[in-house]
Amino acid sequence: RTVLLDEGVPAGEVSSAAEAVPCGSYRRGKESSGDVDVLITRRDGGRSCDLLPRVCAALSAAGHEMHHLHDPFEKKEKEEGESCSYMGIVRLQGYA
């Protein structure tokens, strides 16, 4: 939310500007899971590749432990446009 507001998305439109959806074993309803995969996408036409590094920075600034498996700012050009991804571990404060 804060990242989108800082980017200039009007407060009334923040909830529809981006979406975070659980994926992987969590989404499939597995009984147990070692992690939760999350897909974050822009829904308002904004640049997704600008959002992801800012989400990582906001998590880090909030004191959450992060371990990057590759450069979180890496962008890949594809025929259909720019694509970006983050592979790493984020341990949220208060969770074992």
Summary of the structure (lengths in Angstrom):
residues: 96
radius of gyration: 14.4
end to end distance: 24.7
largest distance: 41.7
contacts: 197
relative contact order: 0.16
helix: 31%
strand: 29%
